[in-house]
Amino acid sequence: MATSTPAKRTAAKKNTDNTSTVETIASPDPELASKLTPEVLAAIDVKDTYANPPAELSDRDPELLKKLYHGVIRGRAFEDRMHSMYRSGDLLGSYYSGNWHEAIGAGIMAAMRDDDWFAPLHRDVTAHLMRGMPPEQIMASFMGKAIGPTGGRDGTLHYGRLDLRTYNPPSHIPANFPVATGFAFASKYRGEDTVTVAICGDGSTSRADFHEAVNLAAAQDLPIVFVVQNNQWAYSTPLPLQTHSATFAIKAVAYGIHGIKVDGTDAVAVYDAMAEAIERARSGGGATIVEAVTMRMHGHAEHDPADYVPREMLEEWSKKDPVELLEKRLIDAKVITEDEAKQTREDARKWAIEARKIAIAAPMPDPSNIEDGIYAE
Ligand SMILES: Cc1ncc(C[n+]2csc(CCOP(=O)(O)OP(=O)(O)O)c2C)c(N)n1
């Protein structure tokens, strides 16, 4: 049963001395939240499946479940490798971990078509990998190597590939949102049935570009899904200081679109929410905000010790490891055996180690092509 919902029961308030106090609250505004009964939410087309028990897997397509499983296992193996690469000095700068976000990436990617458009941000490595980005290319990006998607021009996370219909995450966030709305506008204008999926974090929803992008997409009935990864923190800013909305999904009401709040540690639940939202967008039903709830278990990036995050919060969320939860459910449902699970983890570990070797051996960029791709006269 997913009745234990840590985010609903505790949150942190930042004090002036940069420490945090844990408060037991139901949401940023408990009084408002208590009025949001299932009937009210249904009437305004906002679904809240966050506290639902995990779905039965017996009648599910085993291939889909295995796809989700391999996605989260590889995502975790990659994240683990990147943490150790940061510590051993392989990377030029820091690393923005997508640890505990793997189920969101896998659920999104399993629901998307290859020809759909994707506009991710900094914690979406699992999705990049499932979309076909080789792991050594992502590692190479963080090392400024020539085999990185930018040819070494970027030394961190701004890697995309238009041949994979994946837009480069911008530095100023969520500047990917207006661009994603442009993708969706183009799909509609050209009469194509492709859908765009854009991702941002809870903190990014406070920015003007979030509002402008969602509002335009809504007003134009564009085929797009906006995913808000609610991981409780935006650098050191906790949720209660970010918004007074009861949820992020409910912001959809103000734009006149659909909203779904889902457990972001449950890959199957994320898949279900995304499949529903993508199908609606593809068939002309307009945009959706999908709020996927998880926790940022590392610092904002690996250089950040995150002393402002209360221990109790980390302890509670450590019980909701998206990889372990999915693995256990698949073993219990006999979709995979324990031996297969062990082997899959080991294969993924070796795959990530091999990728590191390739990235380490790759050359730095050739300085003579520094002006390639610059379009000024
Ligand atoms: C416009 C802008 N302001 C500030 C930053 C610095 N910055 C990068 S990530 C981040 C926190 C973002 O929080 P959230 O949107 O919740 O995403 P998360 O990192 O938690 O996944 C900040 C403040 C930035 N990149 N762009």
The ligand as a Gaussian input file, in Angstrom:
#p B3LYP/6-31G(d) Opt

LIG

1 1
 C       16.495000      31.293000     -14.062000
 C       17.410000      30.521000     -13.147000
 N       17.513000      30.865000     -11.844000
 C       18.341000      30.169000     -11.016000
 C       19.088000      29.125000     -11.509000
 C       20.027000      28.355000     -10.574000
 N       19.424000      27.051000     -10.297000
 C       19.684000      25.966000     -11.032000
 S       18.783000      24.644000     -10.584000
 C       18.046000      25.514000      -9.323000
 C       17.007000      24.871000      -8.446000
 C       15.875000      24.420000      -9.281000
 O       14.917000      23.817000      -8.486000
 P       13.770000      22.962000      -9.125000
 O       13.165000      23.676000     -10.275000
 O       12.867000      22.566000      -8.029000
 O       14.523000      21.701000      -9.724000
 P       15.427000      20.633000      -8.951000
 O       16.843000      21.136000      -9.058000
 O       14.937000      20.512000      -7.563000
 O       15.238000      19.374000      -9.730000
 C       18.497000      26.813000      -9.298000
 C       18.041000      27.830000      -8.339000
 C       18.949000      28.808000     -12.880000
 N       19.616000      27.782000     -13.435000
 N       18.109000      29.500000     -13.681000

